[in-house]
Amino acid sequence: EFVFAAGVKLMETKRPDVMYLSTTDYIQHKHAPGTPGANAFYAMMDGYLGQLDAMGCVIALTADHGMNAKAAMDGTPDVFYLQDWFDAWLGEKAARVILPITDPYVVHHGALGSFATVYLPPDCDVSAACERLAAVRGMEVVLTREQAAERFELPADRIGDIVVVSERFTVIGTSAARHDLTALEVPLRSHGGISEQRVPLILNRPMPELDHNRRFRNFDAFDLALNFAQ
């Protein structure tokens, strides 16, 4: 809430030409849409955004990713430990699994998400590894470096030999021993998969000249707010 309150105060006192307000996704990790915690958070947001709107601000609202439940029917996290899987197949530490979620916020997500990249040993057949891993339950896509770079617009020199994306309700871990899940008080919610790509992109002004056939991305918020909103 402090971020939004600070934004309102800055607009009242400084009148900046452009202001960027960014929040954590803690609430979305802990509270599913429609629950009291989520509803209270969005009601709070709406109150501050309403104040900014009343001051004449053009507001663009978006997110960097979506969020989904990542749990089994019994509420336990549905985790596939990818490093353990490669260790069992190729030998301990022969492959190296890298997760983009590496922060220690164990209450949020236990460092678990739906994306991973893997560096394979030189003698490993990349295509064979992709085919073998794609057959595992919970995997949505397994791509080579070149395929992932093209599909997800990633820099090929900064990802591993393969990229793994799990299905909507499954997350990827490294090794079971490396993830502390004891602090998860509610069923795990996380992101990183194709199922979390869709995000809102909302403006508080009409945009009559907008091409509705355009493929919009979250970073288009700046273009829309500065060049199209009236």
Secondary structure, DSSP 8 states (H G I E B T S, - for coil): -HHHHHHHHHHHHT--S-------SHHHHHS-TTSHHHHHHHHHHHHHHHHHHHTT---EEE-S---EE-B-TTSSB-EEEHHHHHHHHH-TTSSEEE-S-----TTTTTT-BSEEEEE--TTS-HHHHHHHHHTSTTEEEEEEHHHHHHHHT--GGGS-SEEEEE-TT-EEES-GGG---TT--S--EE--SGGG----EEESS--TT--TTS---TTHHHHIIIII--
